[in-house]
Protein backbone atom coordinates (compact mmCIF):
# COMPACT_ATOMS: atom_id res chain seq x y z
CA UNK A 1 0.00 0.00 0.00
CA UNK A 2 1.04 3.57 -0.54
CA UNK A 3 1.34 4.25 3.18
CA UNK A 4 4.11 1.63 3.39
CA UNK A 5 6.33 3.67 1.07
CA UNK A 6 8.79 6.28 2.35
CA UNK A 7 6.85 9.36 3.42
CA UNK A 8 8.46 11.69 0.84
CA UNK A 9 7.69 9.29 -2.02
CA UNK A 10 4.12 8.70 -0.90
CA UNK A 11 3.49 12.45 -0.61
CA UNK A 12 4.92 13.05 -4.08
CA UNK A 13 2.58 10.42 -5.55
CA UNK A 14 -0.56 11.67 -3.79
CA UNK A 15 0.22 15.29 -4.75
CA UNK A 16 -0.36 14.36 -8.41
CA UNK A 17 -3.97 13.37 -7.68
CA UNK A 18 -6.89 15.76 -8.23
CA UNK A 19 -7.86 17.49 -4.99
CA UNK A 20 -11.16 15.59 -4.86
CA UNK A 21 -9.28 12.28 -5.06
CA UNK A 22 -7.21 13.08 -1.97
CA UNK A 23 -10.40 13.14 0.06
CA UNK A 24 -11.57 9.96 -1.69
CA UNK A 25 -8.49 7.95 -0.68
CA UNK A 26 -9.07 8.97 2.94
CA UNK A 27 -12.37 7.10 2.78
CA UNK A 28 -10.81 3.86 1.56
CA UNK A 29 -9.16 2.78 4.80
CA UNK A 30 -8.15 4.04 8.23
CA UNK A 31 -4.41 3.74 7.53
CA UNK A 32 -4.58 6.05 4.50
CA UNK A 33 -6.80 8.48 6.36
CA UNK A 34 -4.33 8.59 9.25
CA UNK A 35 -1.43 9.03 6.81
CA UNK A 36 -3.08 12.01 5.09
CA UNK A 37 -4.03 13.65 8.38
CA UNK A 38 -0.53 13.21 9.79
CA UNK A 39 1.08 14.78 6.70
CA UNK A 40 -1.66 17.22 5.70
CA UNK A 41 0.52 20.34 5.71
CA UNK A 42 3.24 18.86 3.48
CA UNK A 43 0.76 17.05 1.24
CA UNK A 44 -1.37 20.05 0.33
CA UNK A 45 1.69 22.25 -0.03
CA UNK A 46 3.08 19.75 -2.56
CA UNK A 47 -0.31 19.63 -4.29
CA UNK A 48 -0.43 23.44 -4.52
CA UNK A 49 3.00 23.42 -6.18
CA UNK A 50 2.15 20.54 -8.52
CA UNK A 51 -1.15 22.13 -9.63
CA UNK A 52 0.43 25.56 -10.13
CA UNK A 53 -1.78 27.16 -7.49
CA UNK A 54 1.06 29.29 -6.11
CA UNK A 55 3.45 31.51 -8.11
CA UNK A 56 6.77 30.19 -6.74
CA UNK A 57 8.39 27.59 -4.49
CA UNK A 58 9.30 30.30 -1.99
CA UNK A 59 5.62 31.17 -1.54
CA UNK A 60 4.68 30.60 2.13
CA UNK A 61 1.45 30.39 4.10
CA UNK A 62 2.02 34.01 5.13
CA UNK A 63 1.76 34.99 1.45
CA UNK A 64 -1.52 33.17 0.73
CA UNK A 65 -3.75 36.06 1.73
CA UNK A 66 -2.04 38.23 -0.90
CA UNK A 67 -3.73 36.15 -3.62
CA UNK A 68 -6.99 37.83 -4.56
CA UNK A 69 -8.93 34.57 -4.83
CA UNK A 70 -7.56 33.34 -1.46
CA UNK A 71 -8.43 36.35 0.69
CA UNK A 72 -8.98 35.15 4.28
CA UNK A 73 -7.22 31.80 3.73
CA UNK A 74 -4.03 30.93 5.63
CA UNK A 75 -3.38 27.21 5.08
CA UNK A 76 -2.51 24.98 2.10
CA UNK A 77 -5.54 22.69 2.37
CA UNK A 78 -8.04 25.55 2.25
CA UNK A 79 -6.12 27.07 -0.65
CA UNK A 80 -6.34 23.84 -2.66
CA UNK A 81 -10.03 23.45 -1.86
CA UNK A 82 -10.71 27.03 -2.98
CA UNK A 83 -8.90 26.48 -6.26
CA UNK A 84 -10.75 23.21 -6.87
CA UNK A 85 -14.08 25.02 -6.45
CA UNK A 86 -12.89 27.81 -8.73
CA UNK A 87 -12.18 25.27 -11.47
CA UNK A 88 -15.74 23.98 -11.09
CA UNK A 89 -17.03 27.54 -11.30
CA UNK A 90 -15.27 28.10 -14.62
CA UNK A 91 -17.57 25.50 -16.17
CA UNK A 92 -20.71 26.68 -14.37
CA UNK A 93 -20.75 23.81 -11.87
CA UNK A 94 -20.27 25.98 -8.79
CA UNK A 95 -21.00 29.48 -7.53
CA UNK A 96 -19.71 32.55 -9.38
CA UNK A 97 -20.70 36.19 -9.45
CA UNK A 98 -19.82 39.61 -10.84
CA UNK A 99 -18.10 42.50 -9.10
CA UNK A 100 -17.91 46.09 -10.31
CA UNK A 101 -15.15 48.68 -10.20
CA UNK A 102 -16.12 52.34 -10.46
CA UNK A 103 -12.83 53.95 -9.39
CA UNK A 104 -11.40 53.28 -12.86
CA UNK A 105 -13.62 56.04 -14.23
CA UNK A 106 -15.95 55.94 -17.20
CA UNK A 107 -13.37 56.13 -20.00
CA UNK A 108 -11.42 52.87 -19.68
CA UNK A 109 -9.61 51.85 -22.88
CA UNK A 110 -6.94 49.26 -22.00
CA UNK A 111 -6.13 47.68 -18.64
CA UNK A 112 -4.08 45.05 -16.84
CA UNK A 113 -4.77 43.36 -13.52
CA UNK A 114 -2.17 42.25 -10.97
CA UNK A 115 -4.01 40.15 -8.39
CA UNK A 116 -0.84 39.46 -6.41
CA UNK A 117 -0.14 43.17 -5.90
CA UNK A 118 -3.87 43.91 -5.85
CA UNK A 119 -4.16 46.63 -8.49
CA UNK A 120 -5.84 47.45 -11.80
CA UNK A 121 -3.74 49.57 -14.18
CA UNK A 122 -5.64 51.22 -17.02
CA UNK A 123 -5.22 53.74 -19.78
CA UNK A 124 -8.24 55.73 -20.89
CA UNK A 125 -9.91 57.57 -23.73
CA UNK A 126 -8.53 60.88 -22.48
CA UNK A 127 -8.22 60.67 -18.70
CA UNK A 128 -4.62 59.48 -18.51
CA UNK A 129 -3.38 56.46 -16.56
CA UNK A 130 -5.27 55.30 -13.47
CA UNK A 131 -4.25 52.71 -10.86
CA UNK A 132 -7.06 51.31 -8.72
CA UNK A 133 -7.01 49.18 -5.58
CA UNK A 134 -8.43 45.78 -6.48
CA UNK A 135 -9.98 45.12 -3.08
CA UNK A 136 -11.09 48.56 -1.94
CA UNK A 137 -12.10 49.96 -5.36
CA UNK A 138 -10.34 53.27 -4.80
CA UNK A 139 -7.93 55.34 -6.87
CA UNK A 140 -4.32 54.95 -5.72
CA UNK A 141 -2.31 56.85 -8.33
CA UNK A 142 -2.71 58.51 -11.73
CA UNK A 143 -1.06 60.39 -14.56
CA UNK A 144 -3.10 63.17 -16.12
CA UNK A 145 -4.78 63.14 -19.50
CA UNK A 146 -2.59 66.08 -20.47
CA UNK A 147 0.49 63.89 -20.02
CA UNK A 148 -0.73 60.56 -21.46
CA UNK A 149 -2.23 60.48 -24.94
CA UNK A 150 -5.86 59.50 -25.39
CA UNK A 151 -6.46 55.82 -26.24
CA UNK A 152 -2.91 54.87 -25.26
CA UNK A 153 -2.19 51.15 -25.30
CA UNK A 154 -0.65 49.76 -22.12
CA UNK A 155 1.23 46.63 -21.11
CA UNK A 156 2.04 45.53 -17.58
CA UNK A 157 3.79 42.60 -15.92
CA UNK A 158 5.84 42.08 -12.76
CA UNK A 159 5.68 45.71 -11.71
CA UNK A 160 6.59 47.28 -15.08
CA UNK A 161 4.05 49.55 -16.82
CA UNK A 162 4.57 50.47 -20.47
CA UNK A 163 2.47 52.83 -22.59
CA UNK A 164 2.99 54.49 -25.95
CA UNK A 165 3.32 58.13 -26.94
CA UNK A 166 2.27 60.02 -30.05
CA UNK A 167 5.91 60.13 -31.14
CA UNK A 168 8.10 57.01 -31.48
CA UNK A 169 8.55 56.64 -27.74
CA UNK A 170 7.45 53.93 -25.31
CA UNK A 171 7.45 55.00 -21.67
CA UNK A 172 8.44 52.43 -19.04
CA UNK A 173 7.43 52.98 -15.40
CA UNK A 174 8.09 50.73 -12.41
CA UNK A 175 6.22 50.13 -9.16
CA UNK A 176 7.62 52.32 -6.40
CA UNK A 177 7.84 49.30 -4.08
CA UNK A 178 10.24 47.62 -6.54
CA UNK A 179 12.24 50.72 -7.47
CA UNK A 180 15.92 50.77 -6.44
CA UNK A 181 16.76 53.32 -3.78
CA UNK A 182 18.08 56.69 -4.89
CA UNK A 183 17.59 58.90 -7.92
CA UNK A 184 16.78 57.45 -11.37
CA UNK A 185 19.90 55.95 -12.97
CA UNK A 186 20.94 58.26 -15.81
CA UNK A 187 23.92 56.15 -16.86
CA UNK A 188 21.83 53.63 -18.83
CA UNK A 189 21.34 54.09 -22.56
CA UNK A 190 17.63 54.95 -22.35
CA UNK A 191 17.08 56.62 -18.96
CA UNK A 192 13.86 58.38 -17.91
CA UNK A 193 13.62 61.93 -19.22
CA UNK A 194 13.02 65.16 -17.32
CA UNK A 195 9.36 65.35 -18.34
CA UNK A 196 8.77 61.86 -16.91
CA UNK A 197 10.40 62.79 -13.62
CA UNK A 198 8.32 65.99 -13.44
CA UNK A 199 5.11 64.04 -14.11
CA UNK A 200 6.10 61.54 -11.41
CA UNK A 201 6.64 64.30 -8.85
CA UNK A 202 3.28 65.84 -9.71
CA UNK A 203 1.53 62.47 -9.36
CA UNK A 204 3.19 61.90 -5.98
CA UNK A 205 1.94 65.24 -4.65
CA UNK A 206 -1.56 64.47 -5.89
CA UNK A 207 -1.66 60.99 -4.32
CA UNK A 208 0.78 61.36 -1.41
CA UNK A 209 -1.66 59.79 1.06
CA UNK A 210 -1.58 56.40 -0.71
CA UNK A 211 2.21 56.19 -1.26
CA UNK A 212 3.79 53.75 -2.05
CA UNK A 213 0.84 51.44 -2.78
CA UNK A 214 0.04 51.45 -6.50
CA UNK A 215 2.53 54.23 -7.24
CA UNK A 216 4.89 54.09 -10.21
CA UNK A 217 8.17 55.85 -10.94
CA UNK A 218 9.71 56.48 -14.39
CA UNK A 219 12.17 53.78 -15.42
CA UNK A 220 13.03 54.40 -19.08
CA UNK A 221 12.01 56.01 -22.36
CA UNK A 222 12.59 53.75 -25.36
CA UNK A 223 12.84 55.62 -28.66
CA UNK A 224 12.04 53.50 -31.72
CA UNK A 225 14.28 53.86 -34.80
CA UNK A 226 11.19 54.13 -37.05
CA UNK A 227 7.38 54.33 -36.79
CA UNK A 228 5.85 51.22 -35.25
CA UNK A 229 2.39 49.67 -35.21
CA UNK A 230 2.00 47.30 -32.24
CA UNK A 231 3.80 46.25 -29.07
CA UNK A 232 3.59 43.50 -26.46
CA UNK A 233 5.35 43.00 -23.15
CA UNK A 234 6.08 39.57 -21.67
CA UNK A 235 8.57 40.02 -18.86
CA UNK A 236 11.37 40.81 -19.35
CA UNK A 237 10.96 41.43 -23.10
CA UNK A 238 9.17 44.31 -24.79
CA UNK A 239 8.44 43.53 -28.45
CA UNK A 240 7.69 46.45 -30.77
CA UNK A 241 6.74 45.76 -34.37
CA UNK A 242 6.96 47.76 -37.58
CA UNK A 243 6.35 46.75 -41.17
CA UNK A 244 10.09 46.23 -41.70
CA UNK A 245 11.56 45.14 -38.36
CA UNK A 246 10.77 43.88 -34.87
CA UNK A 247 12.57 45.45 -31.93
CA UNK A 248 13.10 43.51 -28.69
CA UNK A 249 13.98 45.43 -25.55
CA UNK A 250 14.99 44.16 -22.12
CA UNK A 251 13.25 46.29 -19.48
CA UNK A 252 15.72 45.22 -16.79
CA UNK A 253 18.81 46.55 -18.58
CA UNK A 254 16.80 49.24 -20.40
CA UNK A 255 18.39 48.48 -23.74
CA UNK A 256 17.59 47.21 -27.25
CA UNK A 257 18.81 43.59 -27.29
CA UNK A 258 17.65 42.22 -30.66
CA UNK A 259 16.27 43.31 -34.03
CA UNK A 260 14.55 40.86 -36.39
CA UNK A 261 13.86 41.84 -40.03
CA UNK A 262 10.34 41.12 -41.22
CA UNK A 263 11.15 40.91 -44.92
CA UNK A 264 12.72 37.59 -45.84
CA UNK A 265 13.14 35.41 -48.86
CA UNK A 266 10.40 32.79 -48.21
CA UNK A 267 12.52 29.72 -48.72
CA UNK A 268 11.83 28.23 -45.31
CA UNK A 269 9.05 25.85 -44.21
CA UNK A 270 6.01 28.01 -44.76
CA UNK A 271 2.43 27.32 -45.60
CA UNK A 272 2.20 30.07 -48.18
CA UNK A 273 4.61 32.56 -49.72
CA UNK A 274 4.72 35.98 -48.07
CA UNK A 275 7.48 38.48 -48.74
CA UNK A 276 6.48 41.45 -46.61
CA UNK A 277 4.11 42.39 -43.83
CA UNK A 278 1.02 44.39 -44.68
CA UNK A 279 -1.06 46.13 -42.02
CA UNK A 280 0.56 44.68 -38.92
CA UNK A 281 -2.18 44.57 -36.28
CA UNK A 282 -0.92 42.46 -33.36
CA UNK A 283 2.30 40.98 -32.01
CA UNK A 284 3.17 38.40 -29.35
CA UNK A 285 6.50 37.25 -27.92
CA UNK A 286 7.77 34.20 -26.08
CA UNK A 287 11.20 33.13 -24.95
CA UNK A 288 11.92 31.55 -28.35
CA UNK A 289 9.56 33.16 -30.88
CA UNK A 290 7.94 36.30 -32.22
CA UNK A 291 4.34 36.07 -33.46
CA UNK A 292 2.75 38.54 -35.87
CA UNK A 293 -0.77 39.14 -37.17
CA UNK A 294 -0.87 40.88 -40.54
CA UNK A 295 -3.64 41.63 -43.01
CA UNK A 296 -2.95 38.44 -44.93
CA UNK A 297 -1.28 35.91 -42.63
CA UNK A 298 -0.17 34.75 -39.22
CA UNK A 299 3.63 34.70 -39.01
CA UNK A 300 6.03 33.08 -36.56
CA UNK A 301 9.72 34.04 -36.35
CA UNK A 302 12.50 32.31 -34.43
CA UNK A 303 14.32 34.54 -31.97
CA UNK A 304 17.48 32.43 -32.20
CA UNK A 305 18.22 33.12 -35.87
CA UNK A 306 15.41 35.46 -37.00
CA UNK A 307 14.07 33.09 -39.65
CA UNK A 308 10.38 32.76 -40.42
CA UNK A 309 9.34 29.28 -39.22
CA UNK A 310 5.62 29.36 -39.99
CA UNK A 311 3.21 31.33 -42.14
CA UNK A 312 -0.51 30.70 -42.16
CA UNK A 313 -2.70 32.65 -44.64
CA UNK A 314 -5.93 34.19 -43.39
CA UNK A 315 -8.04 33.36 -46.47
CA UNK A 316 -8.82 29.71 -45.64
CA UNK A 317 -12.35 28.42 -45.05
CA UNK A 318 -11.21 25.94 -42.38
CA UNK A 319 -8.11 25.24 -40.32
CA UNK A 320 -8.35 21.55 -39.50
CA UNK A 321 -11.48 20.10 -37.83
CA UNK A 322 -14.12 22.76 -37.16
CA UNK A 323 -16.21 23.02 -34.00
CA UNK A 324 -18.99 25.53 -33.39
CA UNK A 325 -21.11 26.58 -30.43
CA UNK A 326 -24.61 25.22 -30.12
CA UNK A 327 -27.56 27.52 -29.46
CA UNK A 328 -27.30 29.60 -26.31
CA UNK A 329 -28.07 27.81 -23.05
CA UNK A 330 -29.36 28.91 -19.65
CA UNK A 331 -27.74 28.13 -16.27
CA UNK A 332 -28.85 24.85 -14.67
CA UNK A 333 -31.36 25.14 -11.85
CA UNK A 334 -30.00 25.13 -8.33
CA UNK A 335 -26.58 26.61 -9.17
CA UNK A 336 -26.08 30.33 -8.66
CA UNK A 337 -23.53 31.04 -11.35
CA UNK A 338 -23.03 33.71 -13.98
CA UNK A 339 -21.13 31.09 -16.00
CA UNK A 340 -22.70 28.14 -17.79
CA UNK A 341 -21.27 25.21 -19.74
CA UNK A 342 -21.84 25.72 -23.47
CA UNK A 343 -21.62 22.54 -25.59
CA UNK A 344 -19.92 22.41 -28.97
CA UNK A 345 -21.53 21.10 -32.14
CA UNK A 346 -19.51 18.31 -33.74
CA UNK A 347 -18.94 17.53 -37.37
CA UNK A 348 -19.08 21.06 -38.77
CA UNK A 349 -18.28 21.03 -42.48
CA UNK A 350 -14.71 21.82 -43.48
CA UNK A 351 -15.62 22.16 -47.16
CA UNK A 352 -16.34 25.67 -48.48
CA UNK A 353 -19.72 26.22 -50.18
CA UNK A 354 -17.90 27.26 -53.35
CA UNK A 355 -14.91 25.18 -54.37
CA UNK A 356 -11.53 26.96 -54.53
CA UNK A 357 -13.10 30.10 -53.13
CA UNK A 358 -10.77 32.42 -51.16
CA UNK A 359 -12.19 34.12 -48.07
CA UNK A 360 -11.35 37.65 -47.01
CA UNK A 361 -10.44 37.56 -43.33
CA UNK A 362 -7.68 38.76 -41.04
CA UNK A 363 -5.83 37.48 -37.99
CA UNK A 364 -6.39 40.06 -35.25
CA UNK A 365 -4.71 38.48 -32.21
CA UNK A 366 -2.40 35.62 -31.27
CA UNK A 367 -1.14 34.21 -27.97
CA UNK A 368 1.21 31.40 -27.05
CA UNK A 369 0.80 28.86 -24.27
CA UNK A 370 2.84 29.17 -21.09
CA UNK A 371 4.90 26.12 -22.16
CA UNK A 372 5.73 27.87 -25.46
CA UNK A 373 4.69 24.91 -27.66
CA UNK A 374 1.13 25.79 -28.69
CA UNK A 375 -0.56 28.90 -30.03
CA UNK A 376 -4.08 30.20 -30.49
CA UNK A 377 -4.97 32.90 -33.00
CA UNK A 378 -8.18 34.84 -33.54
CA UNK A 379 -9.63 35.87 -36.90
CA UNK A 380 -11.84 38.91 -37.36
CA UNK A 381 -14.77 36.60 -38.16
CA UNK A 382 -14.92 35.15 -34.60
CA UNK A 383 -12.93 32.05 -35.52
CA UNK A 384 -10.23 30.69 -33.23
CA UNK A 385 -7.36 28.63 -34.66
CA UNK A 386 -5.42 26.38 -32.28
CA UNK A 387 -2.07 24.94 -33.41
CA UNK A 388 -0.35 22.33 -31.28
CA UNK A 389 3.44 22.05 -31.46
CA UNK A 390 3.68 24.88 -33.99
CA UNK A 391 7.49 24.59 -33.99
CA UNK A 392 7.15 21.46 -36.13
CA UNK A 393 6.24 23.67 -39.11
CA UNK A 394 4.05 22.36 -41.92
CA UNK A 395 4.76 18.67 -41.35
CA UNK A 396 1.47 17.20 -40.14
CA UNK A 397 0.02 20.67 -39.61
CA UNK A 398 -3.53 19.66 -40.57
CA UNK A 399 -3.50 17.01 -37.83
CA UNK A 400 -2.14 19.43 -35.24
CA UNK A 401 -4.58 22.30 -35.62
CA UNK A 402 -8.31 22.78 -35.18
CA UNK A 403 -10.81 25.61 -35.42
CA UNK A 404 -13.48 26.83 -32.98
CA UNK A 405 -16.22 29.19 -34.17
CA UNK A 406 -17.46 31.43 -31.35
CA UNK A 407 -19.89 33.31 -33.57
CA UNK A 408 -21.08 33.61 -37.13
CA UNK A 409 -18.75 35.13 -39.75
CA UNK A 410 -20.78 38.32 -39.37
CA UNK A 411 -20.14 38.35 -35.61
CA UNK A 412 -16.98 40.38 -35.19
CA UNK A 413 -14.35 39.21 -32.71
CA UNK A 414 -13.27 41.67 -30.03
CA UNK A 415 -10.48 40.42 -27.76
CA UNK A 416 -8.44 37.32 -26.93
CA UNK A 417 -6.39 36.28 -23.92
CA UNK A 418 -4.63 33.01 -23.06
CA UNK A 419 -3.65 32.10 -19.48
CA UNK A 420 -2.18 28.66 -18.79
CA UNK A 421 -4.68 26.28 -20.41
CA UNK A 422 -7.65 28.65 -20.55
CA UNK A 423 -8.67 31.06 -23.29
CA UNK A 424 -11.06 33.97 -22.86
CA UNK A 425 -12.54 35.54 -25.97
CA UNK A 426 -15.02 38.36 -26.49
CA UNK A 427 -17.05 38.71 -29.66
CA UNK A 428 -20.25 40.49 -30.60
CA UNK A 429 -22.03 37.28 -29.61
CA UNK A 430 -20.73 36.93 -26.05
CA UNK A 431 -17.83 36.34 -23.68
CA UNK A 432 -16.53 32.77 -23.68
CA UNK A 433 -13.98 30.84 -21.64
CA UNK A 434 -12.41 27.75 -23.23
CA UNK A 435 -10.53 25.17 -21.19
CA UNK A 436 -8.03 23.57 -23.58
CA UNK A 437 -6.05 21.54 -21.04
CA UNK A 438 -7.02 18.14 -22.42
CA UNK A 439 -7.40 19.34 -26.01
CA UNK A 440 -3.73 20.37 -26.11
CA UNK A 441 -2.51 17.00 -24.89
CA UNK A 442 -1.48 14.40 -27.45
CA UNK A 443 -3.84 11.47 -27.92
CA UNK A 444 -7.04 13.36 -27.12
CA UNK A 445 -9.93 14.06 -29.48
CA UNK A 446 -9.72 17.85 -29.53
CA UNK A 447 -13.44 18.41 -30.04
CA UNK A 448 -14.50 16.18 -27.15
CA UNK A 449 -11.79 17.59 -24.88
CA UNK A 450 -12.71 21.28 -25.25
CA UNK A 451 -14.76 22.72 -22.38
CA UNK A 452 -16.55 25.99 -23.23
CA UNK A 453 -18.32 28.27 -20.76
CA UNK A 454 -20.06 31.57 -21.29
CA UNK A 455 -21.93 34.32 -19.45
CA UNK A 456 -25.49 33.71 -20.71
CA UNK A 457 -26.83 37.09 -19.59
CA UNK A 458 -24.36 38.90 -21.84
CA UNK A 459 -26.24 38.91 -25.13
CA UNK A 460 -26.63 42.65 -25.69
CA UNK A 461 -24.86 43.40 -28.97
CA UNK A 462 -24.44 47.04 -28.00
CA UNK A 463 -22.85 46.15 -24.67
CA UNK A 464 -20.52 43.60 -26.23
CA UNK A 465 -19.59 46.03 -28.99
CA UNK A 466 -18.38 48.54 -26.38
CA UNK A 467 -15.79 46.14 -24.92
CA UNK A 468 -12.29 47.33 -25.77
CA UNK A 469 -10.26 45.10 -23.46
CA UNK A 470 -10.40 41.70 -21.78
CA UNK A 471 -8.10 40.27 -19.13
CA UNK A 472 -8.04 36.86 -17.48
CA UNK A 473 -6.34 35.48 -14.39
CA UNK A 474 -6.51 32.08 -12.72
CA UNK A 475 -9.71 33.08 -10.96
CA UNK A 476 -11.39 35.84 -12.94
CA UNK A 477 -12.26 37.44 -16.25
CA UNK A 478 -12.18 41.22 -16.37
CA UNK A 479 -13.71 43.41 -19.08
CA UNK A 480 -14.73 47.03 -19.61
CA UNK A 481 -17.89 48.42 -21.16
CA UNK A 482 -19.90 51.62 -21.54
CA UNK A 483 -23.18 51.90 -19.59
CA UNK A 484 -24.66 54.28 -22.15
CA UNK A 485 -24.65 51.42 -24.65
CA UNK A 486 -27.31 49.53 -22.69
CA UNK A 487 -30.89 49.67 -23.90
CA UNK A 488 -34.20 48.29 -22.66
CA UNK A 489 -34.91 46.10 -25.69
CA UNK A 490 -33.59 42.93 -24.05
CA UNK A 491 -34.78 39.63 -22.63
CA UNK A 492 -35.84 39.27 -18.98
CA UNK A 493 -32.48 37.75 -17.99
CA UNK A 494 -30.61 40.53 -19.77
CA UNK A 495 -32.76 43.20 -18.09
CA UNK A 496 -32.05 41.72 -14.66
CA UNK A 497 -28.35 41.62 -15.46
CA UNK A 498 -28.06 45.06 -17.03
CA UNK A 499 -30.12 46.77 -14.31
CA UNK A 500 -27.36 45.75 -11.91
CA UNK A 501 -24.64 46.87 -14.32
CA UNK A 502 -26.09 50.21 -15.35
CA UNK A 503 -24.45 52.23 -12.59
CA UNK A 504 -21.04 50.59 -12.99
CA UNK A 505 -18.19 51.44 -15.33
CA UNK A 506 -15.76 48.53 -15.16
CA UNK A 507 -16.74 44.91 -14.69
CA UNK A 508 -15.04 41.72 -13.77
CA UNK A 509 -16.49 38.23 -13.72
CA UNK A 510 -14.95 36.54 -10.74
CA UNK A 511 -15.20 32.94 -9.60
CA UNK A 512 -16.09 33.00 -5.92
CA UNK A 513 -16.71 30.16 -3.51
Protein Blocks (a to p, Z undefined) as FASTA:
>chain_A
ZZlpcfklmmmmmmmpcfklmmmmmmmpmklmmmmmmmmmmmmmmmmmmnopafbfklcf
klmmmpmklgoiabfklmmmmmmmmmmmmnopaccdddddfknojmbfbdcddfknopac
dddfknopadddfklopafbdcdfklpcghiacddeehiacdddfblbdcddddfklpcg
djddfkbmbdcdfklmmmmmmmmmmmmmmpcghiacdfbdcddfbdcfbdcdddfbdcdd
dfkbccdddfklopafbdcdfbdcdfbccfbdcfbdehifbdcddfkbccdddfkbccdd
dfklopafbdcdfkbfbgcjaddddddddddehiacfbdcddddehiafbdfbghiacdd
ddfbdcddfkopaccdddfkopacddehklnomnoklmmgccddfbdfklccfbdcdehj
bccdddfkbccdddfklmmpghiafklmpccdddfklmcfklmmmpcbdcddfkbccddd
dfklpcfbdcfklmmmmmmmmmpcbdcddddZZ
